[in-house]
Amino acid sequence: MTKRMIVPLLIGIVGAAILIGLGVWQLQRLAWKEAILSDIEARIAAAPVALPASADPEADRYLPVRASGVAGSETAFVLASVKDMGAVYRVISAFATDGRRVLLDRGVVPVAARDRVSTPGQVTVTGNLHWPDEIDSFTPDPDPAEALWFARDVPALAEALGTEPLLIVARTVEPPGDVVTPLPVSTVGVPNDHLEYAVTWFSLCAVWLGMTGFLLSRIRRRTV
């Protein structure tokens, strides 16, 4: 090995070590995220309980509940997009149960079928408590005149519909309703791209080592 090869070799080794480290870190993040998703799925699928008197947005997120009551006519329509369905409205209604009024996410309906949504009346709902994080700086303001919203802003929806800031996302509604299809809470929308990131870093490492080897071979040929 010539002196001219030492610096490129060191750069190649250091760069590869950094890229491998990033790939390993993403694998560790993958294991961490999978553990979180498993915990969420277990919480979602647990046996339903009665609606808690005082719910905590962190401790009771995804808590399965069952409640009977009256879903009234006070309804908000949240514009959303669902895979294989396209543009839909999430139908959020005021739900009176055990002397309380909470929010009920009844499910989704195609945009064209909004006028066919009816008032379900007395129902028994099984679902999960949820506090969605859907608002950012690009979220438009709601249109109260059209009962049109662009995110499930629980505090704002509760104020508009006169309920507690507590949202039940329905898994089942008995008796089954009209055109509204329940869209239960799931982990489908939780991003988990760490495996792809790890593959990217390891691929870059392979390219880096290949380029280093090519450079070293050229230097060696020139010095022979």
Backbone torsions as a table, in degrees:
resi	resn	phi	psi	omega
1	MET	NA	130.0	178.9
2	THR	-86.7	164.7	178.6
3	LYS	-62.9	-31.7	-179.2
4	ARG	-66.8	-19.0	-178.5
5	MET	-89.3	-14.5	-173.8
6	ILE	-66.2	-49.2	-177.3
7	VAL	-63.0	-49.9	176.7
8	PRO	-58.4	-37.6	179.0
9	LEU	-64.0	-43.8	179.0
10	LEU	-63.9	-42.5	178.4
11	ILE	-61.3	-41.2	179.6
12	GLY	-63.2	-43.1	-178.9
13	ILE	-66.5	-46.0	-179.2
14	VAL	-63.5	-45.8	179.9
15	GLY	-61.2	-42.8	179.0
16	ALA	-63.7	-40.6	179.6
17	ALA	-61.9	-40.8	179.5
18	ILE	-65.0	-45.4	-179.0
19	LEU	-65.7	-40.0	176.2
20	ILE	-63.4	-41.8	178.5
21	GLY	-60.0	-41.3	178.5
22	LEU	-65.7	-38.7	178.1
23	GLY	-65.3	-43.2	177.9
24	VAL	-63.3	-40.4	178.6
25	TRP	-60.5	-40.3	178.8
26	GLN	-67.4	-34.2	175.4
27	LEU	-65.4	-38.4	176.2
28	GLN	-65.1	-40.2	176.1
29	ARG	-64.0	-35.9	177.8
30	LEU	-61.7	-46.3	178.9
31	ALA	-62.3	-40.6	178.1
32	TRP	-62.5	-45.4	-178.5
33	LYS	-67.8	-39.0	179.0
34	GLU	-64.2	-36.0	176.7
35	ALA	-65.0	-41.0	178.2
36	ILE	-63.7	-45.2	-179.6
37	LEU	-63.5	-39.0	177.8
38	SER	-63.4	-40.3	178.2
39	ASP	-64.8	-42.7	179.0
40	ILE	-62.7	-44.8	-179.5
41	GLU	-62.7	-38.1	178.0
42	ALA	-66.2	-40.0	178.9
43	ARG	-67.3	-40.0	-180.0
44	ILE	-63.3	-41.0	-172.8
45	ALA	-88.0	1.1	-178.9
46	ALA	-65.9	165.9	179.6
47	ALA	-64.6	135.3	-179.0
48	PRO	-69.7	149.4	178.8
49	VAL	-124.7	175.3	176.9
50	ALA	-68.8	155.6	179.3
51	LEU	-61.7	124.1	-177.9
52	PRO	-66.5	147.5	-179.9
53	ALA	-64.7	-36.7	179.5
54	SER	-138.5	109.8	-175.5
55	ALA	-97.0	143.0	178.1
56	ASP	-106.2	127.2	-176.8
57	PRO	-58.3	-24.5	179.3
58	GLU	-94.7	-54.0	-176.0
59	ALA	-67.2	-31.1	-175.0
60	ASP	-106.3	10.0	175.8
61	ARG	-61.2	130.4	-179.0
62	TYR	74.8	6.5	-179.4
63	LEU	-59.6	124.9	177.4
64	PRO	-74.3	132.6	-178.8
65	VAL	-135.3	158.9	172.1
66	ARG	-133.6	132.4	-178.1
67	ALA	-148.2	147.0	175.6
68	SER	-114.5	143.4	-179.8
69	GLY	175.3	-160.3	-176.2
70	VAL	-116.7	120.9	172.5
71	ALA	-88.2	115.1	-172.5
72	GLY	-87.7	-170.8	-177.0
73	SER	-83.8	-13.9	178.8
74	GLU	-70.2	108.0	-171.0
75	THR	-138.0	142.6	173.1
76	ALA	-118.1	146.4	-179.9
77	PHE	-114.7	117.4	-177.1
78	VAL	-102.7	116.5	-179.0
79	LEU	-69.3	131.5	-178.0
80	ALA	-149.6	176.4	176.2
81	SER	-131.6	131.8	-177.8
82	VAL	-125.2	134.6	178.9
83	LYS	-55.5	136.8	179.8
84	ASP	72.0	-3.8	177.2
85	MET	-119.2	-26.9	-178.0
86	GLY	81.1	-143.9	-178.0
87	ALA	-72.5	130.3	-179.7
88	VAL	-140.0	169.2	168.4
89	TYR	-111.6	133.0	165.1
90	ARG	-82.1	129.1	-176.0
91	VAL	-97.4	110.6	-178.5
92	ILE	-110.4	118.3	-177.7
93	SER	-119.9	155.2	170.5
94	ALA	-72.3	136.1	-174.8
95	PHE	-128.1	115.1	-179.5
96	ALA	-93.4	119.2	-178.4
97	THR	-146.1	128.4	176.7
98	ASP	51.7	44.0	177.0
99	GLY	77.2	8.5	-179.8
100	ARG	-120.3	161.9	173.5
101	ARG	-125.9	119.7	179.7
102	VAL	-126.8	176.0	177.7
103	LEU	-91.9	141.5	177.7
104	LEU	-126.2	116.7	172.8
105	ASP	-85.3	99.5	-174.6
106	ARG	-73.8	-21.9	-178.0
107	GLY	135.8	-154.3	-174.9
108	VAL	-123.5	157.9	177.7
109	VAL	-143.1	140.7	176.4
110	PRO	-56.3	146.5	-177.5
111	VAL	-54.2	-40.0	-177.2
112	ALA	-69.4	-16.0	-176.4
113	ALA	-101.9	12.9	-177.3
114	ARG	-56.3	-41.1	-176.7
115	ASP	-68.0	-12.0	-179.0
116	ARG	-93.6	-2.2	178.4
117	VAL	-72.2	127.5	-177.8
118	SER	-111.5	173.7	176.5
119	THR	-86.9	116.7	-173.4
120	PRO	-72.3	-26.6	-178.9
121	GLY	75.5	-136.4	-176.1
122	GLN	-73.1	123.0	-179.3
123	VAL	-143.7	161.7	169.4
124	THR	-115.9	125.2	-173.4
125	VAL	-115.1	133.2	168.7
126	THR	-116.1	128.3	-176.6
127	GLY	-167.7	-158.6	-177.3
128	ASN	-133.1	142.2	173.1
129	LEU	-71.4	142.6	-178.5
130	HIS	-152.9	145.8	174.0
131	TRP	-126.0	80.9	-174.0
132	PRO	-62.5	145.1	175.7
133	ASP	-107.2	86.0	-172.2
134	GLU	-119.8	6.7	-173.6
135	ILE	-106.8	133.4	171.5
136	ASP	-139.9	-172.4	-175.1
137	SER	-68.7	-13.3	-178.7
138	PHE	-97.8	-3.2	-177.8
139	THR	-72.3	122.0	179.3
140	PRO	-66.3	156.9	174.6
141	ASP	-70.4	149.8	178.3
142	PRO	-67.1	160.6	176.5
143	ASP	-111.7	92.7	-175.8
144	PRO	-58.2	-34.3	-177.8
145	ALA	-62.5	-32.0	-179.8
146	GLU	-102.5	3.2	-174.5
147	ALA	53.6	34.7	-174.5
148	LEU	-104.8	128.8	179.3
149	TRP	-126.9	163.0	-177.6
150	PHE	-122.9	6.8	176.1
151	ALA	-164.7	154.8	176.0
152	ARG	-85.8	79.8	177.9
153	ASP	-86.4	95.4	-171.0
154	VAL	-57.6	-50.3	179.8
155	PRO	-60.2	-43.0	-178.2
156	ALA	-69.1	-40.3	177.7
157	LEU	-64.7	-39.9	178.6
158	ALA	-62.0	-41.5	178.9
159	GLU	-66.1	-40.4	-177.9
160	ALA	-69.1	-35.1	-176.2
161	LEU	-100.4	0.1	177.0
162	GLY	69.6	47.1	-179.0
163	THR	-128.9	175.1	168.4
164	GLU	-68.9	153.7	176.2
165	PRO	-78.1	63.4	-176.0
166	LEU	-137.1	123.5	-174.7
167	LEU	-116.6	126.6	170.6
168	ILE	-102.2	123.4	174.5
169	VAL	-96.6	114.9	-172.1
170	ALA	-67.7	136.7	168.7
171	ARG	-98.6	-42.8	173.4
172	THR	-139.2	148.9	175.0
173	VAL	-129.1	124.2	-178.5
174	GLU	-121.4	127.9	-3.0
175	PRO	-70.2	157.4	179.9
176	PRO	-57.0	146.7	-175.0
177	GLY	-87.1	-151.6	-174.6
178	ASP	-88.8	-113.9	-177.7
179	VAL	-88.0	-2.0	-177.5
180	VAL	-81.7	127.8	179.1
181	THR	-107.8	120.2	178.8
182	PRO	-55.8	139.4	175.9
183	LEU	-124.2	89.0	-172.5
184	PRO	-63.8	161.0	172.6
185	VAL	-64.8	137.5	177.3
186	SER	-152.3	176.8	178.4
187	THR	-94.9	8.7	-175.6
188	VAL	-58.5	-40.2	-176.0
189	GLY	-85.7	0.1	-179.7
190	VAL	-82.0	118.4	-176.9
191	PRO	-66.9	139.6	176.2
192	ASN	-147.3	78.4	-175.3
193	ASP	-104.0	15.0	-172.4
194	HIS	-66.4	-33.2	178.2
195	LEU	-65.1	-42.9	177.9
196	GLU	-62.4	-40.5	177.7
197	TYR	-63.5	-41.5	-179.9
198	ALA	-63.0	-44.6	178.4
199	VAL	-60.3	-39.7	179.5
200	THR	-61.8	-47.4	-178.9
201	TRP	-64.6	-41.7	179.8
202	PHE	-67.7	-34.7	177.3
203	SER	-66.6	-42.1	176.6
204	LEU	-62.5	-35.5	177.6
205	CYS	-63.5	-42.8	179.3
206	ALA	-62.8	-41.8	178.0
207	VAL	-64.1	-43.2	-179.8
208	TRP	-59.9	-44.8	179.1
209	LEU	-66.1	-38.2	177.7
210	GLY	-63.4	-42.9	178.2
211	MET	-65.8	-37.8	178.5
212	THR	-64.0	-44.6	178.7
213	GLY	-62.7	-39.5	178.7
214	PHE	-64.3	-42.8	179.7
215	LEU	-63.7	-43.1	179.8
216	LEU	-64.2	-37.7	179.5
217	SER	-66.7	-37.4	178.1
218	ARG	-66.5	-43.4	178.2
219	ILE	-61.1	-40.8	-178.9
220	ARG	-65.4	-40.9	-179.7
221	ARG	-64.7	-36.0	-178.7
222	ARG	-70.8	-25.6	-176.4
223	THR	-95.2	-5.4	179.5
224	VAL	-78.5	NA	NA
